[in-house]
Amino acid sequence: MAGAPEGERPRPLAHARGLGIEANVLTPPETAKIEPNLRMTIAGSVYYPMDCHLSPQPLLATLAREVTHGADSVLALDPAKF
């Protein structure tokens, strides 16, 4: 991982960067800092800082509410709230 020749780095890293997505190779200690409950031996990880997860039910309820109230754009919604 870290310090590995470019050809040995994970393919998802190169693919993500090729798409303009920020991706960082982490060492095992760096991985443990952001995922302290990880219980396996790893060589490292790839971290996508802009990756997020949301619950579809609150998102759809908000989209339905906005559309019902005449919103013509929902692009300003903060995904962190879902």
VENTA-V477572 format. One record per backbone hydrogen bond with DSSP energy under -1.0 kcal/mol. CO is the residue of the C=O (numbers start at 1). NH is the residue of the N-H. E is the energy in kcal/mol with one decimal. If there is no record, write none. Layout:
BEGIN
co = <CO CO>
nh = <NH NH>
e = <E E>
END
This chain:
BEGIN
co = <1 5 6 10 11 12 13 14 15 16 17 24 26 27 28 29 30 31 35 45 47 48 55 56 57 58 59 60 61 62 63 64 65 66 67 74 78 79 82>
nh = <4 8 9 14 15 16 17 18 19 21 20 47 45 31 32 33 34 35 38 26 24 51 59 60 61 62 63 64 65 66 67 68 69 71 70 77 81 82 55>
e = <-2.6 -2.3 -1.2 -1.2 -2.6 -2.8 -2.6 -2.2 -1.2 -2.8 -1.5 -3.1 -1.9 -2.6 -2.4 -1.4 -1.2 -1.8 -1.8 -3.0 -2.6 -2.0 -1.5 -3.1 -2.4 -2.3 -2.8 -2.7 -2.3 -2.7 -2.5 -2.5 -1.7 -2.9 -1.7 -1.4 -1.8 -1.7 -3.0>
END
